[in-house]
Every structure is written in C-alpha cells, then in structure tokens.
Amino acid sequence: MHSFGYRLNTILTAASFILAILCSLASFSDYFNVPTINAHIEVLKVNRFRKQLTGNDEVSLTFNISMDLQSAFTWNTKQVFVFVATEYDTDKNSLNQISLWDHIIQEKKHSKLQTRVTTKYPLIDQGSNLRGKQIQLVLHWYIMPKVGRMIEDKKVMSKFSLPESYT
C-alpha cells in the first residue's frame, strides 16, 4: 500500500503538469491577437528650452495625447505600460531616445485616453545639440500578460523642430 506522502507527491506532480500545460496554452493564444493601436500626439508648445549650468540642453513640452488601446486587452492581459519618447540623432550618437511621459493601464475600460499633458520627465541632452533639432515623438507600449511573454511595439507619431534659440 502507498504511503500518504507518495500519494500527495503524485497529486502535486499531476496538478503541476496540468497547470504548466494550461499556462502554455494561454501564452500560445496571445500569438493570435494582433492589436491595432489608434493614437495621435500633437505638440502644443515648448514650455521651457534652456541651457543648464552643466551645459546640457533641457526642454519641457506640452502635448495632446489621444489613444485607444482596447485591442491590446485580451483575457490574458494583466496591464499595458505605455510611454511617449523622443528620438533624434546627434554627431555623437545615431539614435538618442528619451522618455517624456508614461502611464500604466490596468483595465480595458480605462484604455481610451484623451488628455493634455506636460512632460513628466524633461528632455535633457548631453551637450548643446537640441537647438533647431528635428525630433520625432514615438509611442511605445508593452502588453504584460498574466501568463506568457511580454509583447512590445511602437508607433512613430509626429515630427517637429525645436526652436533655434533658448527661451
């Protein structure tokens, strides 16, 4: 006759195996969902454009954001992390990326967003490279599932030029 420990081990092993199969199936189901993100970002004004005491350029912006992330939510979605970044090139670096604003959306009912925001994080460049620079705003999103791999994507939103002089 089998002991209590042997029976408990058998039950826990079978339950763990079934749970692993179900988690794999849940993760596999995310491959069939291709989200179509509708978004628009418009820069309204440059609030501050100055040179810091360290010699670095600093920019603060105000922009309108409207986005619909409902297609990113499935039954397996825990939350969606979304952020707006600037991308530009300089003589030193072919690609500079700086995050300006971010937001975490935990429920599908809050996934439609239309707001006017000031940059949460200032755009600071190492040096005086931002005067007259053309930069583009890029919307990034990370879909974090309950089970499985994290899905990331981005969409280039708009381009604009910074002023030639400090304000």
Protein Blocks (a to p, Z undefined) as FASTA:
>chain_A
ZZfklmmmmmmmmmmmmmmmmmmmmmmmmmmpccddddddddfbdfbacddfkopacddd
dddddddfklmpcfklfbdcdddddddddfklmbdcddfbdcddfbfklmpccdddddfb
dcddedjflgopacddddddddddfbdcdddddddfbdcdddfbdZZ
